[in-house]
Amino acid sequence: MPDPQLERELEQARRHGRWLADDELAALDAQQQQTLDLAQGQRQTRRKLVLLTGICLLLPPLWPLALGLTLYLLFPRTTQRFGLIAGILLLAAGALLTLLLLSLVVAILMALF
């Protein structure tokens, strides 16, 4: 019975056109393991988000959060970009409102004194 390690190395040699050195094999294995770990982490995150969305759907006050999570699950990149833009706009609006209120307070204090 052939050794599975040798079979795997032979297949890799055929794909790359040459035998790979030990450090090249180790780097290739590490890259494949990293890819598998990343995919597993993404699956776990998606599972948690789906569960949280289901819980939010059961509680009416949390429906906006459920909508946001659903949009994130369906369109992760677009939702991240939209969230970033919305966050920047919210910070800018908050800063503008703070400056407006501060100038209003200063104007009232100047009128009184």
N, C-alpha and C positions, 0 to 999 in steps of 0.2 A: 504494500500500500504506500503510495507516494506521500511524502511529507507536505502538509498544507503550507508550511512556511516557504518551502522551496517552490511550490506551485505559485504562490503569491509573488515571490521574487521574480520568477520566470515571466509571469504575466506583466509585471511592472517593467521588466527589461524589454519585453516586446513592445510595450506602449512607448517607452522612452528611447528605444533604439539602442540601448546599451545597458550594461549592468550598473546599478547604482551603488555608490559607496555606502558604508554603514552609516555615516553621518547624514548622507542624503536620505537614506531610508528612514532614519530617526526623525529628520525634519519633516518628511512627507507624512509619517505616522502622526507626529504632533499636530500638523496642520489639519489632518483628517479628524483627529480627536477634538481639536478646537472647534471645528465646524459642527461636529455632532453635539458638543456641549452647548454651543450657541443655539442650535435648532431646538434642543431640549429645553433650554431656558425660555425661548420664545413660546414654545408650546405650553409650558407651565404658566407663564404670564398671561397668555391668551385664555387658558382655562380659568384662572383666577378672575380675570375681567368678565368672562361670560357669567360666572357664578355671581359676581357682584352686580352685574346688570340685571340678572334674574331677581335678586333680592330687592334691588331698587325698583323694579317694575311692580313688585308686590306692595310697596309702600307709596301711596300717592304723593306725599310731600317730596319724595326723592325722584319723581318722574323726570325732572330736568337733568338730573345727574345720570339717570338711565339713558336718556337721549344722547347725552354727551359721550357716555361710554360706548353706546351702540355705534355712534358715528366714528369713534376712535377704532373700534374693532373692524368696521367695514373699510375705513379709509385712514389708516394710521399716519401716513406722511402728510396728507392734506390737512388732517385735523391738527397735527403738530404745528404746521405752518400757520394755520388759522389761529390757533391758540397763542402762538408767539406774537402774531400781529395784534390780536385782541388784547393781550397783556400789555404790550407796548402802548397801545392806544389808551388803555385804562390807566396806566401810570401817568401818561401825558395829561389826560383829562383830570386826574386827581391832583397833579401838580398845579394845573391851571386853576382848578377850583380852590385849592389852598391859597394860591396867590391872590385870587379874587376876594376871598373872605378876609385875608390879611389886609388888603388895601381898603376894604370896606370898614374894618375895625379901626384902622388908622384914620380914615376919613371921619368916622364918628367921634373918635377921641379928639381929633383936631377941632371939630365943630364944638365940642363941649368945653374944651379948655382953650 
